Amino acid sequence: MSRNGLLAALAASLVLSASVAAAQQQPSGAAPAVETPAPAQAAQTAQTAPGGSTVPPAGGAPTPAEPGPSSAISLTLPRDLSPWGMFMAADIVVKGVMIGLAFASLVTWTIWLAKSLEILGGKLRARRAARAIGNAATLTQAGRQLGHNGGPGALLVRAAEEETALSAGALDHVSGDGLKERVTSRLSRIEAAAARRMSRGTGVLATIGSTAPFVGLFGTVWGIMNAFIGISQAQTTNLAVVAPGIAEALLATAMGLVAAIPAVVIYNVFARSIAGYRQVLADASAGVERLVSRDLDFRTVPTATAMAAQ
């Protein structure tokens, strides 16, 4: 073989080996990366069908989830958490409880105003009568000073005068102990009647003070039951969903306390005032008994009786 033929064969073998090496390295190379569209891009690739309906993308991208029942229910919950707003949004039973407690509170303050004026006027009249009886020397003089006053003090004096007039025929033959007992009995009945008359209305305060908290508690229990039912329907324990119903329920307890606390305080104040009024009547009654006893002692001394009357 000639020298030129050898060189040509060597060159051909080199080219062939280089092409084989390149073919072996080609599979081990990095394959070009395939870009995956992002969810936002996949959503944008959705096509619109001719009928106007949206066709989901071919990549199977998930569609946005529809709002659950909790979102729909939370939109209907009351947002006004003022007392009036909670009252308007409350259940019919809770509304009835609140209206009853509001009426009880109105009755409490009405009784407070009326009885305060009545007790004040009664104590003033009783003190004037007790002062007039204490300053009188005889029963007749006390009756003239009180005149036709319709207060309990004047009733005490008139009752003693009537009993003395009824027993006038027997006093010349018997002692005056029986007259004193009869006068004391009539005076005690007048005192009891005046105290009962002054105590009218205070029993209502005691009833309101003892029952209003329990009525408010009933409204609270009923409201919380409805709140729990709403929670189960909303399928959530979110505070924004739970709070309005519980607040409406607690409003009933608050109104019960607002009605009960003033009623109890006013009842205790009236009890002390009426006790003081009865004490003034007792002083007036004791003064009338002293006048009756004095008149009986002076019956045997006509001159002393005339001087005492002057």
C-alpha positions in Angstrom: 0.0 0.0 0.0 1.3 3.4 -0.9 2.0 6.2 1.5 -1.0 8.2 0.4 -3.3 5.3 0.9 -2.1 4.8 4.5 -2.7 8.5 5.3 -6.2 8.3 3.9 -7.1 5.2 5.9 -5.7 6.8 9.1 -7.8 9.9 8.6 -10.9 7.9 7.9 -10.5 5.9 11.2 -10.1 9.0 13.2 -13.2 10.6 11.8 -15.2 7.4 12.5 -14.0 7.1 16.1 -14.9 10.7 16.8 -18.5 10.2 15.5 -19.0 7.1 17.6 -17.9 8.9 20.8 -20.3 11.8 20.1 -23.1 9.3 19.6 -22.4 7.6 22.9 -22.4 10.9 24.9 -25.7 12.2 23.4 -28.2 10.2 25.7 -26.4 11.2 28.9 -26.9 14.9 28.3 -29.6 16.9 30.2 -33.0 16.9 28.6 -34.6 20.3 28.0 -36.9 21.2 30.9 -40.6 21.3 30.2 -42.2 24.3 31.9 -45.4 23.6 33.9 -47.9 26.5 33.8 -48.6 28.0 37.3 -52.1 27.7 38.7 -52.8 31.3 38.0 -51.6 30.9 34.4 -53.5 27.7 34.0 -56.7 29.5 35.1 -56.0 32.2 32.6 -55.7 29.6 29.8 -59.4 28.6 30.2 -61.3 29.1 26.9 -64.8 30.3 26.5 -67.1 28.1 24.5 -69.3 29.6 21.8 -72.4 29.2 24.1 -70.8 31.5 26.7 -69.8 28.7 29.2 -66.3 28.6 30.5 -64.3 25.5 29.6 -61.8 24.4 32.3 -58.2 24.2 31.2 -56.8 21.0 29.8 -54.2 20.7 32.6 -57.0 19.8 35.1 -56.4 22.9 37.3 -58.8 23.0 40.3 -61.6 25.5 40.1 -62.1 28.0 43.1 -64.2 26.5 45.9 -67.6 27.9 46.5 -68.2 29.7 49.9 -69.3 27.2 52.6 -72.5 27.5 54.7 -70.6 29.3 57.5 -69.8 32.2 55.2 -73.4 32.4 54.1 -74.8 32.3 57.6 -72.3 34.8 58.9 -73.5 37.3 56.4 -77.0 37.2 57.9 -75.9 37.6 61.6 -76.8 40.9 63.3 -74.0 43.3 63.4 -75.7 45.9 65.7 -74.6 44.9 69.2 -76.3 47.8 70.9 -79.0 46.9 73.5 -81.8 47.9 71.0 -80.2 46.0 68.2 -79.7 42.9 70.3 -83.4 43.2 71.4 -84.6 43.4 67.9 -82.5 40.4 66.8 -83.5 38.2 69.8 -85.9 35.3 69.7 -89.6 35.9 70.4 -89.3 34.2 73.8 -86.3 36.3 74.8 -88.1 39.4 73.6 -91.1 38.5 75.8 -88.8 38.1 78.8 -87.1 41.4 78.2 -90.4 43.2 77.8 -91.7 41.7 81.1 -88.6 42.7 82.9 -88.8 46.3 81.5 -92.4 46.5 82.7 -91.3 45.2 86.2 -88.6 47.9 86.3 -91.2 50.5 85.4 -93.5 49.3 88.1 -90.7 49.4 90.6 -89.9 53.1 90.0 -93.6 54.0 89.9 -94.1 52.5 93.3 -91.0 54.2 94.6 -92.3 57.6 93.5 -95.8 57.1 94.8 -94.9 55.5 98.1 -92.1 58.0 98.8 -94.6 60.8 98.6 -97.2 58.9 100.6 -94.8 57.9 103.4 -93.3 61.4 103.6 -96.8 63.0 103.9 -98.0 60.4 106.4 -95.0 60.8 108.7 -95.4 64.6 108.7 -99.1 64.4 109.6 -98.4 61.8 112.3 -95.7 63.9 113.9 -97.9 67.0 113.9 -100.7 64.9 115.6 -98.3 63.4 118.1 -97.0 66.9 119.0 -100.6 68.2 119.4 -101.6 65.2 121.6 -98.5 65.7 123.7 -99.2 69.4 124.3 -102.9 68.9 125.1 -104.0 68.6 128.8 -107.2 66.7 128.1 -108.7 64.5 125.5 -111.2 67.1 124.5 -108.5 69.7 124.0 -106.5 67.4 121.8 -109.6 66.8 119.7 -110.1 70.5 119.2 -106.5 71.0 118.2 -106.6 68.3 115.6 -110.1 69.3 114.3 -111.5 67.3 111.5 -108.1 66.1 110.3 -108.4 62.7 108.6 -104.9 61.5 109.6 -104.3 58.6 111.9 -103.6 60.9 114.9 -107.1 62.4 114.7 -108.6 59.0 114.3 -106.9 57.9 117.5 -108.3 60.9 119.5 -111.8 60.4 118.0 -111.8 56.7 118.8 -110.8 57.4 122.4 -113.5 60.1 122.7 -116.2 57.7 121.3 -115.2 54.9 123.7 -115.2 57.3 126.6 -118.7 58.6 125.7 -120.0 55.1 125.4 -118.7 54.2 128.9 -119.7 57.4 130.6 -122.7 55.9 132.3 -120.7 53.1 133.8 -117.8 55.2 135.1 -119.8 56.4 138.0 -120.2 52.8 139.4 -117.0 51.0 138.2 -113.4 51.9 137.9 -111.9 53.1 134.7 -109.7 50.0 134.0 -112.2 48.5 131.6 -112.3 51.8 129.7 -108.5 51.9 129.4 -108.5 48.3 128.0 -111.1 49.1 125.4 -109.4 52.3 124.4 -106.0 50.5 124.0 -107.7 47.8 121.9 -109.2 50.3 119.5 -106.0 52.3 119.3 -104.0 49.2 118.4 -106.4 48.4 115.6 -106.1 51.9 114.2 -102.3 51.6 114.3 -102.4 48.3 112.5 -104.8 49.5 109.8 -102.6 52.6 109.2 -99.5 50.5 108.9 -101.2 48.1 106.5 -102.4 51.0 104.4 -98.9 52.5 104.3 -97.4 49.1 103.4 -99.5 48.6 100.3 -97.4 48.1 97.2 -94.2 47.0 99.0 -95.1 43.4 98.5 -94.8 43.9 94.7 -91.3 45.2 95.2 -90.4 42.0 97.2 -91.9 39.9 94.4 -90.0 41.7 91.7 -86.7 41.6 93.7 -87.0 37.8 94.3 -88.2 36.6 90.9 -86.7 39.0 88.3 -83.2 37.4 88.4 -84.7 34.0 87.7 -86.9 35.3 84.9 -83.8 36.9 83.3 -81.9 33.6 83.8 -84.7 31.8 81.9 -84.3 34.2 79.0 -80.5 33.7 79.1 -80.8 29.9 79.0 -83.3 30.1 76.1 -81.0 32.5 74.2 -77.9 30.3 74.7 -79.8 27.3 73.4 -80.7 29.2 70.3 -77.1 30.3 70.0 -75.8 26.7 70.1 -78.4 25.7 67.5 -77.0 28.5 65.3 -73.5 27.3 65.9 -74.4 23.8 64.8 -76.1 25.1 61.7 -73.2 27.4 60.8 -70.7 24.5 61.4 -68.2 26.9 62.9 -67.0 28.2 66.3 -65.9 31.5 65.0 -66.3 34.2 67.6 -68.0 36.5 65.1 -70.7 33.9 64.6 -71.1 32.9 68.2 -70.9 36.2 70.0 -74.1 37.9 68.9 -76.4 35.1 70.1 -74.7 34.8 73.4 -74.7 38.6 73.9 -78.5 38.6 73.2 -78.9 35.9 75.9 -76.9 37.7 78.5 -78.9 40.9 77.9 -81.9 39.1 79.5 -79.9 38.4 82.7 -78.7 42.0 82.7 -82.2 43.3 82.5 -83.3 40.9 85.3 -80.6 42.4 87.5 -81.6 45.9 86.6 -85.1 45.2 87.6 -84.3 43.2 90.8 -81.5 45.3 92.4 -83.5 48.6 92.7 -86.6 46.7 93.8 -84.7 45.1 96.7 -83.0 48.3 97.8 -86.3 50.3 97.6 -88.1 47.6 99.6 -85.6 47.8 102.4 -85.7 51.6 102.4 -89.5 51.5 102.6 -89.5 48.9 105.4 -87.3 51.1 107.5 -89.5 54.2 106.7 -92.7 52.3 107.6 -91.2 51.1 110.8 -90.4 54.7 111.7 -94.0 55.7 110.7 -95.4 53.0 113.0 -93.2 54.3 115.8 -94.6 57.8 115.4 -98.2 56.4 115.6 -97.2 54.4 118.7 -96.1 57.6 120.3 -99.4 59.3 119.4 -101.4 56.3 120.7 -99.5 56.4 124.0 -100.3 60.1 124.3 -104.0 59.4 123.8 -103.9 56.7 126.5 -102.3 59.1 128.9 -105.0 61.7 128.2 -107.7 59.1 128.9 -106.1 58.1 132.1 -105.8 61.7 133.2 -109.4 62.4 132.4 -110.5 59.4 134.5 -108.5 60.7 137.5 -110.0 64.1 137.2 -113.6 62.9 137.1 -113.8 62.8 140.8 -112.4 66.4 141.1 -114.7 68.6 139.1 -112.8 71.7 139.9 -109.5 70.4 138.8 -111.1 69.2 135.6 -112.5 72.6 134.9 -109.1 74.2 135.6 -107.3 71.7 133.4 -109.8 72.3 130.5 -109.1 76.1 130.7 
